[in-house]
Amino acid sequence: MERQGEGFIVFLCKGLHSLQGYAILPNMKQAIENETSKDRFKRLATQRTNSVLQRLKVLGNCSNRSVYEYDEEEISKIFSEIERRVREMKAKFHYPKRKAFKL
């Protein structure tokens, strides 16, 4: 929890869109609205990165050969797809979308 002014502000793990159905605590909405784009990026990128890392850890649980049966081709498919998606996402940060053609 983070204290701001008279009220308490709780930043939920999934960002503003996950506030649906939750009671908004005093000053929470105002604090999120006043958040800079840099702060919002840091908050969301940190949460989302940690989420991806946690899901990779869970995927790693499938490596237990005493519980699961798999072959190298299946493993190759899984990691090829993960690596392809990582390259796509990385490219979004380095090479912004091309703008549509205009006359």
Secondary structure, DSSP 8 states (H G I E B T S, - for coil): -EEETTEEE---TT-GGGGTTS---TTHHHHHHT--HHHHHHHHHHHHHHHHHHHHHHHHGGG-TTT----HHHHHHHHHHHHHHHHHHHHHHHS--------
